[in-house]
Amino acid sequence: MTHSHAIVWMDSKEARIFRFNAVDVEQETIKAHNPFRQVHHKAGVIGSGRQALDVSFLDHIIDALRGTTEWLLVGPAQAKLELVRHVEKTMPWVHAKLVGVETMDHPTDGELLDQARRAFKAIDRMQPVPPAG
């Protein structure tokens, strides 16, 4: 069955992807191989104090979105922005399907899916209906 919508909740340790349509839901969890670790600064060294996310982790998330027409990205911190930057640079056609990025702490699976359904219902209402021909 085709799942046209997806919501991705991610932090630096894992990503939970829900692909769904009006009647069916498919869920997948992807663990990061190298989650963010705090890197201590030395005097005079420029940098964020964090390692970059593992690119293979980001690629696995993108791969899990195959077949979706729209997706929403949520999460508690900066990891979601790393994914957005990665998608913008490497796969602009996937980025074009991204309908929103929101901050969301640590929801249950049910709360996450409810948020996704509400968000996509609102998005669908905002899109113009093509004239009947």
C-alpha distance (Angstrom), angle and dihedral (degrees) to the residues before:
residue distance angle dihedral
M1 . . .
T2 3.81 . .
H3 3.79 117.4 .
S4 3.78 107.7 -158.0
H5 3.82 99.4 179.2
A6 3.79 131.5 51.6
I7 3.77 137.8 -177.9
V8 3.80 121.3 -160.3
W9 3.80 120.0 -160.7
M10 3.77 111.1 -171.7
D11 3.74 144.3 166.9
S12 3.80 128.7 170.4
K13 3.82 93.0 -79.1
E14 3.81 104.8 44.9
A15 3.76 147.2 -2.8
R16 3.80 126.0 -141.1
I17 3.79 113.1 -158.3
F18 3.79 122.8 -167.5
R19 3.81 117.0 -170.4
F20 3.79 112.0 -171.4
N21 3.76 149.9 157.8
A22 3.81 131.7 -170.0
V23 3.82 95.0 -65.6
D24 3.82 109.9 16.7
V25 3.82 137.7 54.7
E26 3.79 129.1 -165.6
Q27 3.82 119.3 -169.6
E28 3.80 130.8 -164.3
T29 3.80 131.8 178.1
I30 3.80 121.2 -154.5
K31 3.80 120.9 -167.7
A32 3.80 121.8 -150.1
H33 3.79 116.0 -119.1
N34 3.81 92.2 -149.8
P35 3.81 111.0 22.0
F36 3.81 119.2 -165.6
R37 3.78 112.5 -72.7
Q38 3.77 124.9 -168.0
V39 3.80 110.3 -107.0
H40 3.79 113.3 -158.1
H41 3.79 116.8 -128.9
K42 3.76 123.4 -122.6
A43 3.78 118.4 -148.3
G44 3.79 112.2 -83.1
V45 3.83 95.9 11.6
I46 3.78 116.8 128.0
G47 3.80 118.8 -142.5
S48 3.77 145.5 92.5
G49 3.78 97.2 -90.6
R50 3.82 90.2 -120.5
Q51 3.76 134.6 95.9
A52 3.78 118.4 -123.7
L53 3.80 117.8 -104.3
D54 3.77 117.5 -94.3
V55 3.83 107.8 -91.9
S56 3.82 91.7 -143.3
F57 3.83 88.7 58.5
L58 3.82 89.6 54.0
D59 3.82 91.6 45.8
H60 3.83 91.3 51.6
I61 3.80 89.6 53.9
I62 3.81 91.4 50.1
D63 3.81 90.5 47.6
A64 3.81 89.8 53.9
L65 3.83 88.8 59.1
R66 3.81 94.4 63.4
G67 3.78 112.0 132.9
T68 3.80 96.6 19.2
T69 3.78 119.1 122.0
E70 3.83 96.7 -160.2
W71 3.78 134.2 17.5
L72 3.78 138.5 -174.6
L73 3.82 124.2 -150.2
V74 3.80 122.0 -150.6
G75 3.78 135.8 165.7
P76 3.79 145.5 132.1
A77 3.79 104.4 -99.3
Q78 3.80 148.9 2.4
A79 3.81 98.8 -47.8
K80 3.81 91.6 84.4
L81 3.81 89.8 55.7
E82 3.81 89.8 52.7
L83 3.81 88.1 56.0
V84 3.81 91.5 49.1
R85 3.83 91.5 51.2
H86 3.81 91.2 46.9
V87 3.81 92.8 49.7
E88 3.83 92.2 46.2
K89 3.80 91.7 54.0
T90 3.79 101.7 38.1
M91 3.82 107.8 26.0
P92 3.81 113.9 22.7
W93 3.84 91.7 170.3
V94 3.83 89.3 61.7
H95 3.81 90.0 45.9
A96 3.82 89.5 53.4
K97 3.83 88.7 60.9
L98 3.83 92.5 54.0
V99 3.81 107.4 107.1
G100 3.80 99.9 -179.1
V101 3.80 149.7 -10.8
E102 3.80 118.0 -143.4
T103 3.79 137.2 174.6
M104 3.79 112.1 -116.9
D105 3.78 124.1 163.6
H106 3.83 115.8 -147.0
P107 3.83 109.7 -40.9
T108 3.77 125.6 -179.0
D109 3.79 116.3 -108.8
G110 3.81 90.1 -103.0
E111 3.82 93.1 51.0
L112 3.79 90.6 48.0
L113 3.79 93.5 51.0
D114 3.84 91.9 45.9
Q115 3.82 89.9 52.1
A116 3.81 90.5 49.7
R117 3.80 94.0 49.7
R118 3.83 91.6 48.9
A119 3.81 92.0 47.1
F120 3.80 94.7 49.0
K121 3.81 92.1 44.7
A122 3.83 88.7 55.4
I123 3.82 91.6 45.4
D124 3.81 91.6 49.8
R125 3.83 90.3 51.5
M126 3.83 91.3 52.6
Q127 3.82 94.9 52.4
P128 3.80 114.7 93.4
V129 3.78 116.8 -113.6
P130 3.83 112.5 -124.6
P131 3.82 113.8 -118.7
A132 3.79 116.4 -98.6
G133 3.74 110.8 -106.6
